[in-house]
Amino acid sequence: MSENTNLLSVKNLKKYFPIKSGLLGGQKGAVKAVDGVSFDIPKGKTLGLVGESGCGKTTIGKTILRLHDKTEGEVVFDGVDIHSLSREELRKIRPRIQIIFQDPYSSLSPRMPIGEIIGEAVREHGIVPKEQFDDYITKIMRDCGLQEYHKDRYPHEFSGGQRQRICIARALALNPDFIVCDEPVSALDVSIQAQIINLLEDLQDKYNLTYLFISHDLSVVEHISDSVGVMYLGSLVEFAETDAIFGKPLHPYTQALFSAIPVPDPDIKMDRVILEGSIPSPANPPKGCKFHTRCRYAMDVCKVEPPRTIEVDPGHKVVCHLYDEEIMKNKENEK
Amino acid sequence: MSDISKNNNSNINNDKEQAKDKALRKKANYISAKETSSISKRNKKIVDSFEAKRKRKNVQESEYTTTMRDPNNVVEFDDLHTYFFTDIGTVKAVDGVSFDIPQGKTVGVVGESGCGKSVTSLSLMQLVQRPQGQTVKGEIRFNDGGGKAYNIPDMPDDKMQKIRGNQISMIFQEPMTSLNPVFRIGAQINEVIELHNPEMNKDAVRKRTLEMLELVGIANAEGVYNMFPHELSGGMRQRVMIGMALSCNPKLIIADEPTTALDVTIQAQILDLLRNLKDKINSSIMLITHDLGVIAEMADYVVVMYAGRIVEKGTAHEIFHSPSHPYTVGLMESKPAINKRVERLYSIPGKVPNPINMPNYCYFRDRCNRAFDKCAGEYPPEIYLSDTHMVTCYRYAEDTKGEVDK
């Protein structure tokens, strides 16, 4: 894959949050929220990120937008490293990268009418000339399934699904290339979820958008994504095309995650892999493979040595000793 | 020249029409202060009469005992109406709901938010926000197992306190907010046991609490006993809530979205726990959720609610293999399923009607893609497709069946 086709590429990104304590605020340790994550997103495609809460999905989204400063690594958007830009340069590139937040109830200012919420940044960045401003906002609102007379209303007058449409319109108004969707449908009802997902897909076709779709709902991710990354404790454990990963999940964590999804059919009694316990603290992650404390295939080597990234099939990468031929050979020899 | 004036004219006309349109739209949602005060006066009268009835002292037991239709049921909802009397009108949150919860079975209630599924369960617990929320009509019969049956809406407060939390208990959606942050876990469970079993001494209560914590799969029961809620993870807190709900051996557990706030892997743990416990203690579960997957996994019977009414009910098998009401069908199609890729998700058009001004025809007609002439008539009757499978839709009525297929 050549560098040019990727709109965004993240290389070995790390984000640590310091833990401070005491009177002088000396640093005691760090929460390793994102710990060495790399992926590429080609233009016009959708990457889904899945994982349990607290695994660092949202932190990745925010670090890509530089809402958080990185600790290490690179975020290259369209050939530029976002974290090396000056304030002014960053301001210029910001309209091209947008975000839709999880909770449409708390991400809209209650004191601003909808037209102003959507239009504020348009005016600020001078996206369209002044005389076209009104028409432009109307057009964006229509695209997102809102009516023109909604412009003068306030957020409290809208239902959850409509508010999420407003959030989408706000992101879209800046004519972005890339949108981070941080759990955009988790707070909505099933029937509304479908409307919003369809809307996101339509807009993607129309404007050739690229999405990073963060969600813990695997069925939604399967529907919308072209490729999927599974995260556990700040690292990617498996990365592949959607069909490959859902057809043949390799990492034990991915398998457990997929088998935990309830199937809407009472006759299918799943052979369930139930994970014991909960996710360990990212401030003090287990040594070796981070997943070994909950893994049912855990071997001795997993407790000592962190696994390498192994490309099992072209494009299907997994971080697990089980697929490392060298280690498995050693193990057989020992027997 | 004339061209321009024509243009101007049409512009003015357009503006006028838009202004008119706007005014009309405003009127639809607008209530004057006068109207509001007259509504609130009327409401006060209604609410006061209900409250007066409730506040009487020394109510005879015969007034609230009743007989079960089927002694194998734990709870029977019979034509339940729970209304909220607000200043802008009456919200019919539950409007004629009837279904049974058999002994030892799990009944799943599905529906979108605002469809009245939580209000149904709160009516059963007598926890509806009073005085504006009132059960105005219908019975909720509760079988106490000792040969007595009570009609819950008529029960006086002091009697209800003996049932609530003791024989019927509830697990709430948010384990974070339903535990008290300033008391230790042990103290919170102890309180429930002490209240309902005054004869037990302190050591026995403590023993029972530890037993409960072990039952719900908490390995370090002694340690957790002395912890505060913030020290536990979401899954652990939900386990504590379940332990608390089970501590008095309830006959019925109401689980109101017990896993919505949890991750999939933790959800699988909790569902597994609930299923095992149900077999162990032989109680019934009323499971409220909007996740069809959870329902399919847990429930024996399913009730689908829409806008305060039941649109379809039946065994889990019937509902999932032959969903009949267009709403149920739409709900199932709009959920993306693993390993079943579709180009485009189905989405039910439109939105739930305004709860204050409900139409007098089928509530779902305006969003239904299979509606026909008959649907404009009065609300469709209950039609039984089998002994257990009920649907309220004219498509299945005997006299109109033929018309639909044409």
Interface residues (C-beta under 8 A of the other chain):
Chain A: E52 S53 Y149 S159 G161 D189 V190 S191 I192 Q193 A194 Q195 I197 N198 E201 H216 L218 S219 V220 E222 H223 F246 G247 A256 L257 F258 S259 A260 I261 P262 V263 P264 D265 P266 D267 R272 I274 L275 S278
Chain B: D21 K22 R25 E112 S113 S233 G234 G235 M236 D263 V264 T265 I266 Q267 A268 Q269 L271 D272 H290 D291 L292 G293 V294 I295 A296 E297 A299 A316 H317 F320 H321 G330 L331 M332 S334 K335 P336 A337 I338 N339 R341 V342 R344 L345 Y346 S347 I348 K351
